[in-house]
């Protein structure tokens, strides 16, 4: 019989935030990373749980590829980025023997690992746990929400880009949140625009998000992409640029 | 507790339920009883159905948001420009079906006839199927676990009345999971020509795409080649190129060299692509001279050549 999740491993976490999107490639992992770095900058202790089992991006975002996960007496020790343990990470990326190894699992096996990630990682005392998710509304999302429910997550940030295909998936994700009882803290529109570094023209882009209804909650539009000269967060080990805290996050 | 995750051996393998990696899996008892060992009769049914489909192409990527659906749609549009070629576009992204929007078919519904489900036709020679056509509202979320998604994919392959088709293009969600395993499994007897794998230049995409390439090799799916999308941005005003997603680790070109797969081409980022997708129109009509259009056309031609070569190799094999 499966034992109930020990209260110990998540009991020391003050706030849990999910980063969701129906759509892939909108910047969930990037936003999760930037959010964690911004919270650390504000003096908080942050953990990131990466439940994208097929495409785990979090290790590379922090330049932590190749780090190993060790066991401790309370379970799995997360990967700490620094001596102060101000940022800790857990991802299936740390469990793969080779970085190019594909995790070719069906739903039940994914669900089992996610349950372990939630119950068996010894996070210790954290101000925030940011949960980075894969795109969609399927096994990983349901398993994560069911496993986290006893710990009352603060809510979800839903990430989109301006294109209508992204907004279409956001609508579905918001329905998912409603049906699973997850509070939506707000929607983040990423890649809102681009300024050509040569002539500083901002060519018009898609405007799918302009029709977003108020019932979607607070809306944060992240401005133009950085100039190509500055390293985007998706480059290995890039220090996070300063990012205003989401209006939904308590201070 | 597992230290390192091992692959599920597969419900139909001899090790099902018995392997070391089965410990802790909720389906362990079911698999160990041998329930998964009987081949699914749908595989033969789908093989029969696919006899009228000449070429089957999967569009894959480990990474989300790289342009799989955009590419699938434009591959379909490009091939369908020849009125004598019959094209079918199947969207198996159950949770995030983008194809209806990109093809300008939002709000369309699927009809049933005596011979199965009818695809929705964009042109006389271009039919489309997606779970999006089965939803009654754009807000409807498909919150399904793996087995239910697999059932839908089975129905799409077995019950849609495609008719005589020259090219069936299958657009997939990101990842290497249920949908991908199912489509490969169900089409196993029907022979897939190959997979086109989409990436963007940056390492965070390439690392997922390498996994996808390994997935294809694991399931013995031929790889037609890789397309590097959003490869450079040409400013519509000054025409100068900048890199929005810098290929800091050599981009798709180096990855393809390392893994010995063909690079079919690079498609630059043209803001008109996104705009046309939003409107549900073919980008080729709006921007026939864009470098992106030219890149697409060259890639489509290489895909056709690959399929023709495979077909003549098979015919030679049969006749020899």
Boltz contact constraints between the chains, C-beta under 6 A:
constraints:
  - contact:
      token1: [A, 22]
      token2: [B, 96]
      max_distance: 6.0
  - contact:
      token1: [A, 23]
      token2: [B, 96]
      max_distance: 6.0
  - contact:
      token1: [A, 24]
      token2: [B, 64]
      max_distance: 6.0
  - contact:
      token1: [A, 24]
      token2: [B, 65]
      max_distance: 6.0
  - contact:
      token1: [A, 24]
      token2: [B, 174]
      max_distance: 6.0
  - contact:
      token1: [A, 25]
      token2: [B, 64]
      max_distance: 6.0
  - contact:
      token1: [A, 25]
      token2: [B, 65]
      max_distance: 6.0
  - contact:
      token1: [A, 25]
      token2: [B, 66]
      max_distance: 6.0
  - contact:
      token1: [A, 26]
      token2: [B, 65]
      max_distance: 6.0
  - contact:
      token1: [A, 54]
      token2: [B, 175]
      max_distance: 6.0
  - contact:
      token1: [A, 54]
      token2: [B, 176]
      max_distance: 6.0
  - contact:
      token1: [A, 54]
      token2: [B, 177]
      max_distance: 6.0
  - contact:
      token1: [A, 55]
      token2: [B, 62]
      max_distance: 6.0
  - contact:
      token1: [A, 55]
      token2: [B, 63]
      max_distance: 6.0
  - contact:
      token1: [A, 55]
      token2: [B, 208]
      max_distance: 6.0
  - contact:
      token1: [A, 57]
      token2: [B, 204]
      max_distance: 6.0
  - contact:
      token1: [A, 60]
      token2: [B, 204]
      max_distance: 6.0
  - contact:
      token1: [A, 95]
      token2: [B, 4]
      max_distance: 6.0
  - contact:
      token1: [A, 95]
      token2: [B, 5]
      max_distance: 6.0
  - contact:
      token1: [A, 100]
      token2: [B, 210]
      max_distance: 6.0
  - contact:
      token1: [A, 100]
      token2: [B, 211]
      max_distance: 6.0
  - contact:
      token1: [A, 100]
      token2: [B, 214]
      max_distance: 6.0
  - contact:
      token1: [A, 102]
      token2: [B, 176]
      max_distance: 6.0
  - contact:
      token1: [A, 102]
      token2: [B, 211]
      max_distance: 6.0
  - contact:
      token1: [A, 102]
      token2: [B, 214]
      max_distance: 6.0
  - contact:
      token1: [A, 102]
      token2: [B, 215]
      max_distance: 6.0
  - contact:
      token1: [A, 104]
      token2: [B, 7]
      max_distance: 6.0
  - contact:
      token1: [A, 104]
      token2: [B, 176]
      max_distance: 6.0
  - contact:
      token1: [A, 104]
      token2: [B, 215]
      max_distance: 6.0
  - contact:
      token1: [A, 105]
      token2: [B, 8]
      max_distance: 6.0
  - contact:
      token1: [A, 106]
      token2: [B, 146]
      max_distance: 6.0
  - contact:
      token1: [A, 106]
      token2: [B, 178]
      max_distance: 6.0
  - contact:
      token1: [A, 107]
      token2: [B, 145]
      max_distance: 6.0
  - contact:
      token1: [A, 107]
      token2: [B, 146]
      max_distance: 6.0
  - contact:
      token1: [A, 107]
      token2: [B, 178]
      max_distance: 6.0
  - contact:
      token1: [A, 108]
      token2: [B, 25]
      max_distance: 6.0
  - contact:
      token1: [A, 108]
      token2: [B, 26]
      max_distance: 6.0
  - contact:
      token1: [A, 108]
      token2: [B, 27]
      max_distance: 6.0
  - contact:
      token1: [A, 109]
      token2: [B, 8]
      max_distance: 6.0
  - contact:
      token1: [A, 109]
      token2: [B, 25]
      max_distance: 6.0
  - contact:
      token1: [A, 112]
      token2: [B, 24]
      max_distance: 6.0
  - contact:
      token1: [A, 112]
      token2: [B, 25]
      max_distance: 6.0
  - contact:
      token1: [A, 135]
      token2: [B, 64]
      max_distance: 6.0
  - contact:
      token1: [A, 136]
      token2: [B, 95]
      max_distance: 6.0
  - contact:
      token1: [A, 137]
      token2: [B, 95]
      max_distance: 6.0
  - contact:
      token1: [A, 137]
      token2: [B, 141]
      max_distance: 6.0
  - contact:
      token1: [A, 137]
      token2: [B, 143]
      max_distance: 6.0
  - contact:
      token1: [A, 138]
      token2: [B, 95]
      max_distance: 6.0
  - contact:
      token1: [A, 139]
      token2: [B, 145]
      max_distance: 6.0
  - contact:
      token1: [A, 139]
      token2: [B, 146]
      max_distance: 6.0
  - contact:
      token1: [A, 163]
      token2: [B, 274]
      max_distance: 6.0
  - contact:
      token1: [A, 164]
      token2: [B, 101]
      max_distance: 6.0
  - contact:
      token1: [A, 164]
      token2: [B, 278]
      max_distance: 6.0
  - contact:
      token1: [A, 165]
      token2: [B, 98]
      max_distance: 6.0
  - contact:
      token1: [A, 165]
      token2: [B, 101]
      max_distance: 6.0
  - contact:
      token1: [A, 168]
      token2: [B, 101]
      max_distance: 6.0
  - contact:
      token1: [A, 169]
      token2: [B, 96]
      max_distance: 6.0
  - contact:
      token1: [A, 171]
      token2: [B, 138]
      max_distance: 6.0
  - contact:
      token1: [A, 171]
      token2: [B, 139]
      max_distance: 6.0
  - contact:
      token1: [A, 172]
      token2: [B, 141]
      max_distance: 6.0
  - contact:
      token1: [A, 175]
      token2: [B, 139]
      max_distance: 6.0
  - contact:
      token1: [A, 175]
      token2: [B, 141]
      max_distance: 6.0
  - contact:
      token1: [A, 176]
      token2: [B, 141]
      max_distance: 6.0
  - contact:
      token1: [A, 176]
      token2: [B, 143]
      max_distance: 6.0
  - contact:
      token1: [A, 196]
      token2: [B, 235]
      max_distance: 6.0
  - contact:
      token1: [A, 197]
      token2: [B, 242]
      max_distance: 6.0
  - contact:
      token1: [A, 198]
      token2: [B, 238]
      max_distance: 6.0
  - contact:
      token1: [A, 198]
      token2: [B, 240]
      max_distance: 6.0
  - contact:
      token1: [A, 199]
      token2: [B, 237]
      max_distance: 6.0
  - contact:
      token1: [A, 199]
      token2: [B, 238]
      max_distance: 6.0
  - contact:
      token1: [A, 201]
      token2: [B, 237]
      max_distance: 6.0
  - contact:
      token1: [A, 203]
      token2: [B, 236]
      max_distance: 6.0
  - contact:
      token1: [A, 203]
      token2: [B, 271]
      max_distance: 6.0
  - contact:
      token1: [A, 205]
      token2: [B, 271]
      max_distance: 6.0
  - contact:
      token1: [A, 206]
      token2: [B, 274]
      max_distance: 6.0
  - contact:
      token1: [A, 206]
      token2: [B, 278]
      max_distance: 6.0
  - contact:
      token1: [A, 228]
      token2: [B, 242]
      max_distance: 6.0
  - contact:
      token1: [A, 228]
      token2: [B, 243]
      max_distance: 6.0
  - contact:
      token1: [A, 234]
      token2: [B, 202]
      max_distance: 6.0
  - contact:
      token1: [A, 234]
      token2: [B, 204]
      max_distance: 6.0
  - contact:
      token1: [A, 235]
      token2: [B, 248]
      max_distance: 6.0
